[in-house]
């Protein structure tokens, strides 16, 4: 582990397997432990939410979208940093508003080092 990621676990939720794998490789290259989920329901049903230090979620997924997942995660763990990614920036108009926390948002395609910087910042 590097000094920037001492044992931190990053959860990634996306229905696109290629995005999951590319984010897994990117995050592991920065020495984060990574947990992958193909849907919000998979994350919530896994029992791993209490063990995740930062969550990255796609917004546009079938079934439970990233906004609904964000609402449920915020209700369970309001302090958990969340980063949203989307290929459809117009959907961001539906972004839920919470008291003091606001997720970071990246539009696809995004620059890997910028996402890593956002994760590092979120974990400080």
C-alpha positions in Angstrom: 0.0 0.0 0.0 1.2 3.5 -0.7 1.0 6.3 1.9 -2.0 7.8 -0.1 -4.2 4.7 0.3 -3.4 2.8 3.5 -6.0 0.0 3.4 -8.8 2.1 1.9 -11.6 0.2 0.2 -13.3 1.7 -2.8 -16.6 0.3 -4.0 -17.6 0.7 -7.7 -21.1 0.2 -9.0 -21.7 0.1 -12.8 -23.7 -2.1 -15.0 -21.0 -2.1 -17.7 -18.4 -4.8 -17.0 -15.8 -3.1 -19.1 -16.1 0.1 -17.0 -16.0 -2.0 -13.8 -12.8 -3.7 -14.9 -11.1 -0.5 -16.1 -11.9 1.2 -12.8 -10.7 -1.8 -10.9 -7.3 -1.6 -12.7 -7.1 2.1 -12.2 -7.9 2.0 -8.5 -5.6 -1.0 -7.8 -2.8 0.8 -9.6 -3.1 3.4 -6.8 -3.1 0.6 -4.2 -6.8 0.8 -3.2 -8.7 -2.3 -2.4 -11.6 -2.5 -4.8 -15.0 -4.1 -4.5 -17.1 -4.3 -7.7 -20.9 -4.4 -8.0 -22.9 -4.8 -11.2 -25.9 -2.9 -9.6 -26.9 -0.9 -6.6 -29.0 -3.9 -5.4 -25.8 -6.0 -5.5 -24.0 -3.5 -3.3 -26.8 -3.1 -0.8 -27.4 -6.9 -0.6 -23.7 -7.7 -0.2 -23.4 -6.5 3.4 -20.2 -4.7 2.4 -21.4 -1.1 2.6 -20.1 -0.6 6.2 -16.6 -1.7 4.9 -16.4 0.7 2.0 -14.5 4.0 2.4 -15.5 5.7 -0.8 -18.1 4.8 -3.4 -18.0 5.4 -7.2 -21.3 4.8 -8.9 -22.6 5.1 -12.4 -25.8 7.2 -12.6 -27.5 5.6 -15.6 -28.2 2.0 -14.7 -31.3 -0.2 -15.3 -33.5 -0.8 -12.3 -32.0 1.2 -9.4 -30.2 4.2 -10.9 -27.3 5.9 -9.3 -29.5 8.6 -7.7 -31.7 6.1 -5.9 -28.5 4.3 -4.8 -27.1 7.6 -3.6 -30.3 8.3 -1.5 -30.2 4.8 0.1 -26.4 5.0 0.8 -26.8 8.5 2.2 -29.6 7.3 4.5 -27.4 4.4 5.8 -24.0 6.2 5.8 -24.3 10.0 5.4 -20.6 10.4 5.9 -19.6 8.1 3.0 -17.9 10.0 0.2 -19.6 9.3 -3.2 -18.4 10.0 -6.7 -20.9 9.7 -9.5 -20.0 9.0 -13.1 -22.3 9.4 -16.1 -22.3 9.3 -19.9 -25.4 11.5 -20.0 -24.7 14.8 -18.3 -28.4 15.9 -18.8 -29.5 13.4 -16.2 -27.6 15.4 -13.6 -30.5 17.8 -13.3 -32.2 15.1 -11.2 -29.3 15.0 -8.7 -30.7 14.8 -5.2 -29.7 17.4 -2.7 -28.5 16.5 0.8 -27.7 18.7 3.8 -23.9 19.2 3.6 -22.7 16.5 1.3 -22.6 16.7 -2.4 -21.1 14.0 -4.6 -18.3 14.7 -7.0 -19.4 14.1 -10.6 -17.4 13.0 -13.6 -18.7 12.6 -17.1 -17.5 9.8 -19.3 -15.0 9.7 -20.7 -13.0 11.0 -17.8 -9.3 11.4 -17.1 -8.1 8.6 -14.8 -5.6 10.7 -12.8 -8.4 13.2 -12.1 -10.7 10.5 -10.7 -7.8 9.1 -8.6 -7.2 12.7 -7.2 -10.9 13.0 -6.4 -10.8 9.6 -4.5 -7.7 10.6 -2.6 -9.3 14.0 -1.7 -12.6 12.2 -0.6 -10.6 10.0 1.7 -8.8 12.8 3.6 
